[in-house]
Amino acid sequence: MRKYHHLGIPTDQGRAGEHYLEKFKVHVLPFDSNPYGVEWMRYESGSPVPELVQKVPHIAFEVDDLLSEISGQEILIPPNSPSPGVTVAFIVCNGAPIEFLQYDKSRGLID
């Protein structure tokens, strides 16, 4: 299964309700803060996130099998767990970043 999850848009404007993720040096207004699934990301200088993700909007899909989805693809960000119970990875498709998220239904980590 693959279903739309959110659209991530890089920005240089701060927004009320942002969360700061120190590990990634990014301020994020979560996708669930609005009814349209738009995530706003404001990166600080020195962020370890690839420039493509920092500059180009990405679309994200929730998937059942993350490793199957990224198999044979150009990996931009390898599978990692930014928060408990979710594993994410980014690929490049025709020059654009695509994110996949897999939720562990039993609450443990997938990777």
C-alpha positions in Angstrom: 0.0 0.0 0.0 1.1 3.5 -0.8 -1.0 6.5 0.2 -0.5 10.3 0.2 0.8 11.5 3.6 1.9 15.1 3.2 3.6 17.8 1.1 6.8 19.3 2.5 7.6 22.9 1.5 10.9 24.5 2.4 10.6 28.1 3.5 12.7 30.9 4.9 9.7 32.4 6.9 9.0 31.5 10.5 5.5 30.4 11.4 3.6 30.2 14.7 3.6 26.6 16.0 6.9 25.5 14.6 8.8 22.7 16.3 12.6 22.7 16.4 14.5 19.5 15.5 18.0 20.2 16.8 19.5 17.0 15.2 18.5 18.3 11.7 18.8 22.1 12.4 15.3 22.6 11.1 12.1 24.4 12.3 9.0 22.4 11.2 5.4 23.3 11.1 3.9 19.8 11.1 1.7 18.5 8.3 -1.2 17.9 10.8 -1.3 21.6 11.7 -3.6 22.3 8.7 -6.3 20.4 6.9 -4.3 20.0 3.7 -1.3 18.0 4.9 1.3 20.8 4.2 4.5 20.6 6.2 6.6 23.8 6.3 10.4 23.4 7.0 12.8 26.2 7.7 16.4 25.0 7.7 19.3 26.6 9.6 22.8 27.0 8.1 24.8 23.8 8.6 21.8 21.5 8.5 22.8 18.0 7.7 19.7 17.5 5.5 20.6 17.2 1.8 20.4 20.4 -0.1 17.8 19.0 -2.5 15.3 18.5 0.5 16.2 21.9 1.8 15.5 23.6 -1.5 12.9 21.6 -3.4 9.4 20.6 -2.1 8.8 16.9 -1.5 5.8 14.7 -1.5 5.5 12.0 1.2 3.7 8.6 1.1 2.9 6.3 3.9 3.9 2.7 2.9 3.6 -0.8 4.3 7.1 -1.9 3.1 9.6 0.9 3.1 12.5 -1.3 2.0 10.6 -2.6 -1.0 9.6 1.0 -2.0 13.2 2.2 -2.1 14.8 -0.9 -3.6 16.6 -0.1 -6.8 15.9 3.7 -6.4 18.4 6.5 -6.0 18.6 6.9 -2.2 18.9 10.5 -1.0 18.4 9.8 2.8 18.7 6.2 3.9 16.1 4.6 6.3 16.2 6.3 9.7 13.9 6.8 12.6 13.3 10.5 13.4 10.8 9.6 16.1 9.7 6.4 17.9 7.5 4.1 15.8 8.2 5.6 12.4 11.0 5.0 9.8 11.5 7.3 6.9 13.7 7.4 3.8 14.0 9.7 0.8 14.7 8.9 -2.8 15.2 11.1 -5.9 12.7 10.8 -8.7 13.3 12.9 -11.8 15.3 15.4 -9.8 12.7 15.7 -7.0 12.8 14.3 -3.4 10.2 11.7 -2.5 9.7 10.7 1.1 8.4 7.3 2.3 7.2 6.7 5.9 6.5 3.4 7.5 4.7 3.3 10.8 5.3 0.3 13.1 1.8 -0.7 14.1 3.1 -2.4 17.2 4.9 0.8 18.3 8.4 -0.5 18.1 11.1 0.8 15.7 11.3 -0.7 12.2 15.0 -0.2 11.5 
